[in-house]
C-alpha cells in the first residue's frame, strides 16, 4: 500500500491503476482558457529525456508502462504464472520510475510547475487538489469570482480505479474503486452506474494497428453496470487475447455530469 503523501504508488495493484491512467491522460487534451492542448505538452514532456538525445520525456514515461504491461498479466494469474520473480520484476519497475522521478526526468516536479494546473491533473497524478489553479479548483493565483459549484452542477473529476481479473470462460471480473488504496469495490457517492468501453485484440497486432488510447475509439464496445464489481463477457474464442477497457462514473439521469474516463486497463483473456 502507498504510504501517506506518496504520489507514485508502491503497491502493485495501485501502481497498475496509476501508471495506466496517467499514461492515457498524457495523450488527452485539456481546454485551458480558449486553447486545447495535449496534456503531455502542457507538462513539458515533449522535451528530451534526461541523458538522452533521441527519446522525449513522454516516451521515457511510456516505456515504464510498456515494461509493466509485459509483466502484469502474469502477476494477475495467481494460480499459474505468478511467482516471486514476477513480483520482484514489477517492484523493480516501480523502483526505477521512482528513482527516475527523483533524480532523472522529475515527472511530478514538472507537472507541479505547470502554469495552469487543473483539479483533474491533480487527481490523475495523485497530487493534492489544493495545488490546482483557482480557475480550475484551488491554488493561489488571482481569479475572477464565480458562483460556487456543486456536485449537482459540475461533472466530477474523480476517476475510477480498476482491477481486472481474468476468471476464465472469456470473462473478465471488473472491480471498480473510488481510491487506489480501497480494499472493497464500490461506486462513487451520487453515481448509479459504472460506464465501460471495451474491446479484445490479438496479442500480435497487424502492421500499423495500435491499441486504443482513449475511450472515444470507435473500436470499443460501450456498456455499463449498476454494480462496481461485475463480470464482463468478451464473447467466445478470445482466450489468450488482450482485453482493454476504459471506465468512468456515470449518472443515468444526468449524463452531462459523468466523470472523466480512466484507462486504458488491460489483461489477458483466459
C-alpha positions as MATLAB code, in Angstrom:
seq = 'XXXXXXXXXXXXXXXXXXXXXXXXXXXXXXXXXXXXXXXXXXXXXXXXXXXXXXXXXXXXXXXXXXXXXXXXXXXXXXXXXXXXXXXXXXXXXXXXXXXXXXXXXXXXXXXXXXXXXXXXXXXXXXXXXXXXXXXXXXXXXXXXXXXXXXXXXXXXXXXXXXXXXXXXXXXXXXXXXXXXXXXXXXXXXXXXXXXXXXXXXXXXXXXXXXXXXXXXXXXXXXXXXXXXXXXXXXXXXXXXXXXXXXXXXXXXXXXXXXXXXXXXXXXXXX';
ca = [
       0.000    0.000    0.000;
       1.173    3.523   -0.698;
       2.292    5.399    2.371;
       0.672    8.761    3.224;
       1.907   11.542    0.963;
       3.232    9.146   -1.666;
       2.422   10.326   -5.185;
       3.669    7.262   -7.067;
       2.051    4.151   -5.521;
       4.444    1.433   -4.370;
       1.832   -1.348   -4.114;
       1.393   -3.379   -7.308;
      -2.361   -3.046   -7.855;
      -2.388    0.648   -7.004;
       0.601    1.288   -9.268;
      -1.128   -0.528  -12.130;
      -4.114    1.819  -11.898;
      -1.828    4.849  -11.623;
       0.546    4.046  -14.498;
      -2.248    3.113  -16.928;
      -4.422    6.100  -16.066;
      -1.614    8.666  -16.162;
      -0.235    7.402  -19.466;
      -3.668    7.650  -21.096;
      -4.204   11.113  -19.592;
      -0.965   12.436  -21.078;
      -2.334   11.798  -24.576;
      -5.609   13.628  -23.932;
      -6.200   17.347  -24.435;
      -7.215   19.878  -21.791;
      -9.006   23.139  -22.551;
      -7.331   25.978  -20.650;
      -8.943   29.282  -21.475;
      -9.676   29.060  -25.197;
      -6.757   26.753  -26.048;
      -6.943   22.956  -26.173;
      -3.509   21.409  -25.641;
      -2.294   17.854  -25.196;
      -1.512   17.256  -21.529;
       1.970   15.910  -22.282;
       2.764   19.219  -23.994;
       1.309   21.244  -21.119;
       3.577   19.396  -18.682;
       6.701   19.877  -20.804;
       7.008   16.176  -21.597;
       7.913   16.929  -25.213;
      11.434   17.884  -24.146;
      14.295   15.409  -24.417;
      14.559   12.829  -21.681;
      17.298   13.001  -19.059;
      20.622   11.836  -20.559;
      19.051   11.134  -23.983;
      19.478   12.771  -27.369;
      16.599   10.955  -29.062;
      13.931    9.997  -26.500;
      11.411   12.502  -25.149;
      10.251   12.628  -21.537;
       6.856   11.350  -22.687;
       8.466    8.361  -24.399;
      10.512    7.624  -21.286;
       7.354    7.617  -19.171;
       5.530    5.450  -21.711;
       8.392    2.949  -21.612;
       7.583    2.157  -17.972;
       4.007    1.305  -18.977;
       5.257   -0.985  -21.755;
       7.543   -2.812  -19.312;
       4.722   -3.046  -16.801;
       2.147   -4.433  -19.238;
       4.603   -7.136  -20.296;
       4.782   -8.465  -16.707;
       1.492   -7.574  -15.011;
      -0.775  -10.173  -16.707;
       1.438  -12.956  -15.338;
       1.178  -11.482  -11.827;
      -2.633  -11.488  -12.099;
      -2.564  -15.240  -12.771;
      -2.314  -16.236   -9.097;
      -2.641  -19.984   -9.682;
      -0.406  -20.133  -12.729;
       2.248  -17.658  -13.811;
       2.581  -15.527  -10.670;
       5.925  -16.133   -8.986;
       8.395  -14.379   -6.732;
      10.430  -13.491   -9.833;
       7.435  -11.813  -11.499;
       6.559   -9.917   -8.314;
      10.158   -8.739   -7.922;
      10.278   -7.655  -11.572;
       7.201   -5.463  -11.068;
       8.678   -3.876   -7.947;
      11.888   -3.160   -9.875;
       9.848   -1.255  -12.480;
       8.191    0.778   -9.722;
      11.564    1.476   -8.083;
      13.080    2.533  -11.417;
      10.289    5.025  -12.070;
      10.525    6.411   -8.541;
      14.290    6.882   -8.936;
      13.841    8.478  -12.372;
      11.284   10.849  -10.897;
      13.636   11.875   -8.091;
      16.923   12.351   -9.933;
      16.240   11.995  -13.655;
      13.211   13.229  -15.570;
      11.432   14.519  -12.435;
       7.964   13.928  -13.883;
       5.985   15.033  -10.830;
       8.056   18.179  -10.369;
       7.359   19.183  -13.970;
       3.624   18.593  -13.547;
       3.533   20.695  -10.371;
       5.309   23.505  -12.255;
       2.607   23.650  -14.978;
       1.395   27.247  -15.321;
      -2.301   26.297  -15.106;
      -2.657   23.091  -13.111;
      -6.209   21.690  -13.113;
      -8.005   19.726  -10.437;
      -8.164   16.782  -12.839;
      -4.379   16.993  -13.336;
      -4.022   16.668   -9.576;
      -6.435   13.774   -9.058;
      -4.991   11.864  -12.017;
      -1.408   12.042  -10.750;
      -2.326   11.620   -7.071;
      -1.446   15.205   -6.158;
      -3.304   17.351   -3.576;
      -6.151   19.194   -5.324;
      -5.176   22.344   -3.386;
      -2.249   22.703   -5.831;
      -4.679   23.431   -8.694;
      -5.088   26.948  -10.010;
      -8.266   28.688   -8.742;
      -9.640   28.871  -12.275;
      -9.807   25.081  -12.161;
     -10.390   24.486   -8.455;
      -7.814   25.699   -5.891;
      -4.429   27.424   -5.629;
      -3.266   30.978   -5.056;
      -3.485   32.779   -8.407;
      -5.768   35.818   -8.752;
      -9.030   34.874  -10.420;
     -12.498   36.245  -11.063;
     -15.302   35.472   -8.673;
     -17.841   32.901   -9.821;
     -20.839   31.202   -8.204;
     -19.873   28.251   -6.053;
     -20.082   24.992   -7.992;
     -21.687   21.906   -6.504;
     -21.780   18.193   -7.282;
     -25.153   18.798   -8.917;
     -23.898   21.404  -11.389;
     -20.438   20.229  -12.471;
     -19.043   16.855  -13.553;
     -16.909   15.020  -11.019;
     -13.150   14.994  -11.511;
     -12.871   11.656   -9.677;
     -11.622    8.801  -11.813;
     -12.299    5.083  -11.468;
      -9.536    2.860  -10.122;
      -9.897   -0.584  -11.640;
      -8.655   -4.105  -11.035;
      -9.189   -6.569  -13.890;
      -9.230  -10.267  -13.045;
      -9.460  -12.880  -15.834;
     -11.703  -15.651  -14.481;
     -11.842  -17.980  -17.477;
     -14.643  -18.675  -19.916;
     -13.765  -15.483  -21.844;
     -14.948  -13.393  -18.890;
     -13.229  -10.583  -17.003;
     -14.130   -9.583  -13.452;
     -14.052   -5.779  -13.262;
     -13.642   -4.367   -9.752;
     -14.019   -0.578   -9.520;
     -12.771    1.513   -6.618;
     -13.143    5.139   -5.523;
      -9.500    5.303   -4.425;
      -6.407    3.340   -5.378;
      -5.998    2.249   -1.748;
      -9.575    0.994   -1.244;
      -9.913   -2.668   -0.333;
     -13.558   -3.056   -1.327;
     -15.105   -2.152   -4.658;
     -17.806    0.490   -4.552;
     -19.400    3.253   -6.636;
     -18.644    6.928   -6.066;
     -21.359    8.621   -3.998;
     -24.084   10.119   -6.188;
     -23.346    7.905   -9.208;
     -25.535    4.923  -10.048;
     -23.531    3.476  -12.961;
     -20.074    2.417  -13.991;
     -19.724    3.050  -17.705;
     -17.261    0.955  -19.696;
     -15.833    0.926  -23.202;
     -14.004   -2.309  -24.030;
     -12.516   -4.394  -26.821;
     -10.423   -7.522  -27.400;
      -7.349   -7.536  -29.625;
      -4.885  -10.228  -30.723;
      -1.558  -10.161  -28.911;
       0.245   -9.513  -32.202;
      -1.416   -6.574  -33.916;
      -1.409   -6.121  -37.697;
       1.187   -3.684  -39.008;
       0.077   -0.100  -38.479;
      -2.552   -1.043  -35.872;
      -2.344    0.340  -32.336;
      -4.365   -0.371  -29.212;
      -6.926    2.320  -28.276;
      -5.519    5.168  -26.185;
      -8.802    6.891  -25.326;
     -12.427    5.990  -24.701;
     -13.576    7.686  -27.904;
     -12.034    4.982  -30.090;
     -14.714    3.638  -32.453;
     -13.458    0.049  -31.992;
     -14.651   -0.070  -28.378;
     -17.950   -1.613  -27.318;
     -19.951    0.582  -24.921;
     -21.638   -0.835  -21.842;
     -22.469   -0.109  -18.215;
     -23.076   -1.772  -14.873;
     -25.117   -0.798  -11.846;
     -22.518   -2.590   -9.700;
     -18.898   -1.715   -9.001;
     -17.911   -5.395   -9.094;
     -19.155   -7.129  -12.227;
     -18.320   -9.683  -14.922;
     -17.694   -8.522  -18.484;
     -18.185  -11.226  -21.098;
     -15.967  -10.880  -24.172;
     -17.783  -13.398  -26.351;
     -16.182  -16.653  -27.493;
     -12.791  -17.674  -28.849;
     -10.893  -14.860  -27.155;
      -8.682  -16.865  -24.775;
      -5.101  -15.624  -24.905;
      -6.055  -12.280  -26.430;
      -5.711   -8.831  -24.860;
      -8.723   -7.262  -23.146;
      -8.577   -3.464  -22.996;
     -11.100   -1.200  -21.300;
     -11.872    2.323  -20.113;
     -14.170    3.176  -17.186;
     -15.938    6.188  -15.707;
     -18.522    7.045  -13.052;
     -21.868    7.869  -14.651;
     -25.320    9.183  -13.793;
     -28.170    7.604  -15.735;
     -30.383   10.696  -15.435;
     -27.671   13.355  -15.750;
     -25.070   12.197  -18.322;
     -23.557   15.688  -18.551;
     -22.230   15.159  -15.024;
     -20.399   11.909  -15.840;
     -16.806   11.674  -14.664;
     -13.629   11.523  -16.772;
     -12.579    8.274  -18.388;
      -9.912    6.173  -16.691;
      -7.663    3.804  -18.592;
      -6.693    2.016  -20.615;
      -6.664   -1.036  -18.353;
      -5.547   -4.329  -19.862;
      -5.299   -8.028  -19.071;
      -5.142  -11.344  -20.883;
      -8.405  -13.216  -21.502;
      -8.481  -16.761  -20.141;
];
